[in-house]
Amino acid sequence: MAKHIFLVTFFVALILFIAHTNASKDEKEEIPESCHKQLKSLNLKHCEKFLMKRMQKDEDEDDDNVIKMRGVNYIRNREEGLKENCCAQLSEVNFLDCRCEALQKIGDNLSDKCDKKEMEEMERELKILPLRCGITPPLGCDLSFDN
């Protein structure tokens, strides 16, 4: 009798596992279509401009350590505005896989404008961008670009 109950329980668990696995596959198949639509509606230009400003800022600091006081607040405010707009757009991305795709799209759009050194900096900035925005970064997201 106990053996019979065990077998029934085992088969019920197996059926539930198979059903759950199929449901997960269906959900994953829906992600690319919804992600594609979501990415199309996002204005990722804010993120591109923010990253370019970050890279230029680091480059300027490397070239000369002199900060010109006139206009510094304006530049900081503008950079902060770009960051806020970028973060607002990224936080609207529902799925982590889609967030990865958004970051890849930003990198692809900027890759033509960057030399090898800038590409390395851009990849680093892209990886930490979600953290700067206070949102969950996509794990295992390949953000390396060939130029």
Secondary structure, DSSP 8 states (H G I E B T S, - for coil): -HHHHHHHHHHHHHHHHHHHHHHHHHHHHHHHHHHHHHHHH--THHHHHHHHHHHHHHHHHHH-----STTHHHHHHHHHHHHHHHHHHHHT--SHHHHHHHHHHHHHHHHTT--HHHHHHHHHHHHHHHHHHTS---TT-------
